[in-house]
């Protein structure tokens, strides 16, 4: 899992078996199978894993004993050997839902932060990048989308973005954890405003279950705005799930799926792409963008179309600048534009090679 | 300096006065002027600054007392409220040169790391992104570059990349700190190999001084591969410096200058762009790319051309894939390609607005 020059760019696989629960205190993080193999061969591995803090508190070293601001320190077996820390002004919320630990805090330099099971989901400062890209990469690639499904996305940010598209008539959202929605409404109103759109229908429950019951060919676009594939979202990177997505899409419909980091997770991305190449008969692409508070500072998107009218993702047929009122709806677009849309599909050479793209 | 939703995207100015030295232990970090103003108005500011560790050691919390791996924890007044940490396998080198503290360590997941005055300059895992982009963005934008000047770049990585261009006859490099070169030759041979190219002429000394003595119109391209604008590199963001660069370039010559982070430093970038718009009569652009171990996970490039034959940076006239032997020279390109070149100029909407681009 840990890279260096001799091992290329250090691809780290994160898909693990289900219920392989290496519970660490208050956290439900699962150790992926590749980490398990490393553990079997490395007598010091247990100690290394246990000595890392997964979503924990610690104080900075006491250079000024009378003042010790606290940091939230984010590390995880999915990105070993590194961590990002954010200075905490105040903890605003910290509770365990039925599914995960939900944490909200005011940071010094990224605004309010939402973390689930010790992993940053969004910050006020940089959420615009993720929310705008995951919504508009698919929706600006097809003409007049009508029915859109969001899986996950309980913070409401993606709903806010989908709302810019006046052609959309129905926005179904299936979120498993009501606490995420409630917390967002309380602490992140600029994302939760997405729930105010009258076209939104909220379904509380399991995404895979919802999809199995969805009518065939119902949706123009499905957006999978999930957390990382451990815990509640681990089913959302497996073949049956992608097959039910493809079934629920119209011909020439599009999927946009959160797809990890090209610096850290190319094995996982490769697996997802392989499954999607067999499942989505239109096209399969990978795109990426900058999100400073995600591990390695980037996030990727798996973007696919079903068989039917061809979809040219690289040259958006439905540019947001030409949709009346779209750029300014609710709040002006901060990140996405048609140039950034096209640019997102340009991959570094090592990524093209590793993903055979 | 510290952002949040109410303050837009949290631009942080980093240009400070010279010799404003708030020395913190073994570190020569200078507090930029904006931080000084904040300090004057915030009685707790001193405590906050002093309580952060600038390039320091600390051990992770002792969840496993018998095993406490160490982390190198990087934070800095130039990016307040956050830090990136890398797990350390072994310290390989740690000495103070005439100019700065030079640190090399073996990290667990990013290979070997070079830090100067507590700021990561490069890691083996992701150096490809920075070195390849800063070299090929300018060199692939002009036909048959002959004379190239590198300011800074003592690790040799940019030289390695320039060497791919067979049209180049002369590569002048002016580096102020010999220790950086020696350390790179010892610990980063895959970058220092750049010094082996017979076209390279090394000049040890001050970059601004070197430029003042350079013949007018000598260079096709000048690449400023500097550290951040505090310490030895602080002169390298000021007007006289850009004026001497423009003077040393041929008509239709190009500058490519390291230019910070679009998430953190738009004020500094604005200042640089304003100066360059008055100094470079051809064109002025800003580009960016992903480098996980730089603050906020991105680095930007200021790219300018002098008056003369027009340079179209967005459509490289000298694509690397068409230069015989270039992609494979010494080691295969890992990051840069013509698609990524064009994509680098696509800016998020907030950046376009803040930089008036």
Interface residues (C-beta under 8 A of the other chain):
Chain A: X1 X2 X3 X4 X5 X9 X10 X44 X47 X48 X50 X51 X52 X53 X56 X58 X60 X61 X62 X63 X64 X66 X67 X68 X69 X71 X73 X75 X79 X80 X81 X82 X83 X84 X85 X86 X87 X107 X108 X109 X110 X111 X112 X124 X125 X126 X128 X129 X190 X263 X288 X290 X291 X292 X296 X297 X298 X332 X333 X334 X335 X336 X337 X339 X340 X342 X343 X344 X345 X346 X347 X348 X349 X350 X352
Chain B: X1 X2 X3 X4 X5 X9 X10 X44 X47 X48 X50 X51 X52 X53 X56 X58 X60 X61 X62 X63 X64 X66 X67 X68 X69 X71 X73 X75 X79 X80 X81 X82 X83 X84 X85 X86 X87 X107 X108 X109 X110 X111 X112 X124 X125 X126 X128 X129 X190 X263 X288 X290 X291 X292 X296 X297 X298 X332 X333 X334 X335 X336 X337 X339 X340 X342 X343 X344 X345 X346 X347 X348 X349 X350 X352
